[in-house]
Every structure is written in structure tokens, then in C-alpha cells.
């Protein structure tokens, strides 16, 4: 029984940083699981486009359907579409990875909360991908250009890439959700004014990237922000008992000593 008491609880494991290799292996393992689960969707293009039509109708009702205007404006700037296409591929993975390494090395006490937020938000997104498949703008038949395929020669709709991910996993946009978490965290923790400015602007840059490349609507970005918000609430709930426990035990010890 004493051995069992010494085993760490799930909450204590989730609320503390671990060795770098353990964190890396955990994140890669969870991402692999995420890709496998995300690829299990069997929705047809017709069903996904019906859901997209509903999103477009809602945006038009709210007078925020401006994605085609954003994409047309971006394509008027020389070399910008290629830059945005590269950013769409690189920022989500390399930017998030670089951020996590920076956070782990400079603010290890904040790392568990951010890590758990990402995990919880990704879980929320996965459930929605399977239950509510949505075609991205580039596949919706609404006149959007597939900027990534046309300008970077990386065909997101190819048989190879199509077998690695779910093309109808558009809502919520984790590209934007992750960028929002990264940006806010950097802006809050970075010491350099330049770094803080980059943090505040990063979500806006990502919003431009995902919209101008024809991969997401504004609605998808709002969904990504909501997923991160829910993930943060869940991560805070998981981590808070572990933070309160030492103080509670100390208070209890003081009370016993007084008796």
C-alpha cells in the first residue's frame, strides 16, 4: 500500500514538466494518434460542402463573409501568395515546436498548462472533425484558389497527402487556435518588446495565412479560438489541485502542530 501511495497521480503527472525527451516523445506520440484519429473520417465531399454552405450563410447573415476579398487582395501582391503558402505549411508545425522548446527552457513552470491546453483543445477538435466534417474554402466550389497547391507545388488534395490527413477537418481551425495560444503566451512572458509585439501579431498573421490560402473561413478561426478556450479551462482544472495541494498540506501541518 505504501508503494501505491508513492505512485504519482494523473493530475500530478499532468501538472508538472518532465524531462525534455519525455515531453518530445509524448507530443510526437499524441500527434501521431491525432493524425490517425483525424484520418478516420469517412464523410463525402457532398456532405462536407453542405456544412460549408451553412457556414457561408451564417457569415453572410452576420456580414462577415469577406474571405474571397482577402484572397483576391493577397494575390495582387507579388510573391505574397507563395510566401503565405509556405507559411501555412511551416508555421503551424515549426512555429509551434519552436515555441514549445522556448517555453520549456525559459518558463518550465508555465509549460504544463500550455501543453495540457494544446492536448485538450486538440481532443475537442478531433471530436468535431468526426461529427461535423466541413469542406475548406478551396474545396467548397465557391471560387477560392488553392494557394498552397498552386504556389508551393505541394498538392494538399493529392492521394498521398489525402491519405495522411482528413481534408474535411476544417472546423475548428487548429492553425489559428494554436497561433492564438502561442501569441498570447509569448506576449505575456517575453521580456523583449520586439518579442511581445511578435506575440500579439502572430494570431493576426496566421488568420491572414489560413484565409488568404483558401484553407479556412473566419468561422473556422473562431472555432479554433473556442477550442483553445475550452482546452485552457480543462487544463486549468487539471493543474489547479496539484498547485493547491502543497499549500493545503502545509496549512494542515500547521494546524496539527498548534493542537
N, C-alpha and C positions, 0 to 999 in steps of 0.2 A: 504493500500500500504506500509506503514511503517513496518507493520509486515512481509510482503513478503520480504522486503529488509533485514530484520534481519535473515531470514532463511539462513542457510549455503548452499553454492553451492556444487555440486557434487565434484568439484575439491578441495574445501577446506576440505570436509569430507575425501577425499582420501589422502590428503597430510598431515594429522595430525594424531598423535597417539590418541587412545581413551582409556577409562577405560579397565583394564585387562579383566574383564568379558565380555565386549562388543567385544573385539578383539577375545577372545576364542570362543564366540558364533558365531561370523562372520566366523571364519576359519572353525569351525566344520560344520556350515551350508553350506558353499561353498564346503567343501569336500564331504558332503552328496550329494549335487547337482552334483558334478563332477562324483561320482560313479554311480548315476542314469543315467546321460547322457552317460557316457562311456559304460554302460551296454546295451545301445540301439543298438549297432552294431549288424547286422544280417549277417555278412559275413560268408561264408563257409570255411572249412579248405582248400579246393582246391584253392579258390581264394587267401586266405592268403598265402599259400605256393607258389603260382605263384609270388606274390610280393616279398617273401623271396628269391626266386631263382634269381630275378632281382638284389637284393641287394648283394647276394653272387657273382654273375657275375661281378658286379661293383667292389667289393673288390678284386676279383681275377685279374681283369684288372689293378687295382692300386697296386697289390702285397701287400695287407694288410690283406688278409684272413688268419688270424692266430688264430682264436678263438678255434678251436679244439686243437691246440698245447697248448694253455694256459690252457684249461680244463684238458688235459691229464697230464700236468706238475703239476697242483694243486692236482690232485688225487694221485700223487706219494707221497705226503707229508702226513704222518699220522695225522689224526684228522682235517686236514685243510678243507676238503670238508664240514664236519659238521659245523665248525666254519663259513665258507663262507655262508652256507645255513641259519644259524641263523642270520648272519649279513644282508643277503638280506631281511629277514623279518623285522628285528628290526631297522636297521639304518635309513631306509627311513622315518619311522614314528617317532620313539623315538628320533633319532638324529636330525631330522628337528624340532620337537617340543621343544626339549631342547635348540636348537639354538635360536628359536624364543623367548623363555622365557628369555634367557640370553640377547639377543639383546634389548628386550623391557625394561628390568630392568637396563641395563648399558648404552645403547645408544638409548634412546627413539626418538631422533631426526632423527636417521637413519632408525628406524623401518618402517615408512610408505613406503619408497622407496622399501625396501626389500619385504614387504608384497604385495605391488602392483605389483612388478615384478613377484612374485610367482603366483598371481592371473592371470595376463596377460599371462604368459607363459603356465599356465595350460589351459587357454582358447584356445591358439594356438594349444596345444597338442590334446585337445578334438576334434577340427575340423579335424585334420589329422587322428586321430583314426577312425573317422566315414567315412572319404573319402578314406583312404588308409590303410586298415587292413593288418597287417603283422604277420605271424606266428613267434614266438620266436624260437631260435635255438632248444630248447628242443622239439618243436612240428613240426619241419621242415622236419623230416625224413632224417637228414644228419649225423646221428651217434652221436649226442650230448646226454649227460646224464642229466636227470632232477635231479640235485644235491639236490635241496631243498626237493623234494618228497622222494628221496632215503635215504638221511642222516638225515633229521629232522622229517620225518614221517608226514609232512604237504603236502598233495596232492593238488598241485595247480590246477590240472585238475579234481578234484572231482566235483560232481554235486552241492555240497553246495557252494564251493568257486567259481565254474564256474558261479553260479547264482549271485554272488556279484560283479564280475568284468568281463571285456572283455578280454579273453585270447589272442586276436589278437591286443591288444593295445601295440605294441612293439616299434613303431616309432612315435614320438621321445621317448627316454628313460628319463622319469622324475626322475627316480632314479639318473641318472648321472647329469641331469640338476639341480636338487635341490642341489645335493652334490657340484656341481661347485659353485653355488651361496653361499652356506654355507661356503665352504672352503675359497673362496676369501674374503668374508666379515670378517670372523674370522681372517684371516691373516692380513687384513688391519686394524682392530680395536683392536685386543687383545694386551695387554701390555706385557704379558709374552712371552718370546722367545719360550718356550715349546708350548704354545697355538698357536702361529703363525706357528710353524713347523707343528703342527697337522692340522691347517687350510690348509696349502699348500699341505699336503699329502693326505688330505681327498678325493678329487676328484679321485686321482690315486687309492686309496684303493677301492672306490666304483666302478671304472672301472674294477678292478680285480674281485670284487664280482659279478657284473652283467654278465661278460663274462665267468668266471670260473664256474658259476652255470648253464650256458646254457640258460640264460634268455634274453640276448641281444647280438647283433653284435656291432662291433666298429662303424658301420654306425649309429646305433640307438643312441649311445652315442654322436656322432657328431650332430645328430638331436636334442638331448636334450640340448646341448650347444647352438645351434642356437635358439631354443625356448626361452631359458633364455635370450639370447641376444636381441631378439625381445621384450620379456617382459620388459627388462630393458629400452629399448628405449621408449616403451609405458608408463611405469611408470614415467620415467623422464619427458616426455611431459606433463603428467597429473599433476605432482607435481611442475613443474617449474613456472607456472603462479602464484600459491599461494605464492611461495617464493619471486617472484619479486614484487608482489602487494604492500606489506608494503613499500618497498623502493620507488616504483613509487609514492605512495600516499604521502610519506614524501617529495619527490622532488617536487611534485605538490604543497604541502602546503608551501614549502619554496618559490617557485616561486610566489605564490599568495601574501605571506607576503611582498615580495620585491616590488610587484606592489603597 
